[in-house]
Amino acid sequence: MSGASWVLVLNSGSSSVKYQLLDMATERRLAAGIVERIGEEGGAGDHAEALRRAATDLKERGFGLDSPELAAVGHRVVHGGTRFTRPTLVTDEVLAGIEDLVPLAPLHNPANVTGIKVARELRPDLPQVAVFDTAFHATIPEAAARYAIDTEVADRFGIRRYGFHGTSHAYVSRATAALLGREPADVNVIVLHLGNGASASAVRGGVCVDTSMGLTPLEGLVMGTRSGDVDPAVIFHLERVGGMGTDEIDTLLNKRSGLLGLCGANDMREIGRRMGEGDAAAQTAFEVYVHRLRRYVGAFTAVLGRVDAVAFTAGVGENSAAVRAAAMADLEGLGMVVDPVRNAVRSSAARLVSPDGSRVAVAVVPTDEELEIARDTYALAR
Ligand code: AMP
């Protein structure tokens, strides 16, 4: 076994490639970057070119990917279906399996597959590891994973709740236990991953038992541009009465809804500014967002029975004291309290925002999906 300890983490999206190089001997981040606007003017032509640009950038910073220090490449893969429930060493068969799942994630899995193929060509000698966004949710019991539709139809088309952001929910639920000085197996945590995409999960003793996202990342919380939960009949109505086509509705619900659809802005900072100016639409957007969040906190409290901690993470969760305060307001009855002074502190460290001695710890726990992917990759590659 060699002493190589670098892991390259690649997150290949439909129009961007994010990359991070970590030294797993110290878990230190060596370099990070993003190539955006793939396929657009001024951007990289395709994913292969994007990856070459990333490699050139890393080389210029002194981290050539031809280095013997590089141990493995870890890939974020959005959909693992029911087949991939843990990090997996990429083989031709695994790659074909990920391609088979494209119908479940038509926007994401093709980009992930391309990223893997290009990285394999770049360093055919290295282990490539796929880390699935759905994997942490594979433990969700049937009662929570099944939609109440005809079982035969559901099974024929792979329709069930898979959940996403799993890497983040796994990392944050463990980091929350560490913050409390307890073992993951001893704590029940509600994780609220509030970024541009947003999802909640209920984690019992380190095992995920429910999550807000479903067949796709569209279900659940109000997000930057996604609606989250709607009555499915909204879609029939838009078709029959609105004359809209399937793709048009897909775009409406995924790209032009959520905070953006409600008030014209999808960034919580902008919404805060507009609320300060008395903008009624921004105020409504904030209230719809918080109301949905509270519904899930309540639901997952019932799912878990006993809650030890609520953890806020990702862009909004880590930075918006206003969202945290509103989400937890008047929940003393559930043991959830936010201390206004603690909540106002800005920090990049994991921290408690509830008063000492609270029945439920309310915490801000910065997520680190790249580190989690690098850990999974390094563990498997060795
Ligand atoms: P993420 O997807 O985790 O990168 O989160 C991105 C989102 O975080 C942005 O769209 C903003 O809405 C939100 N965000 C980032 N910084 C702040 C901040 N200081 N206050 C409120 N929201 C923020």
Residues whose N, C-alpha, C, O or C-beta is under 5 A from the ligand:
A	BS01	AMP	L194 G195 N196 G197 N266 D267 M268 R269 A314 G315 V316 N319 S320
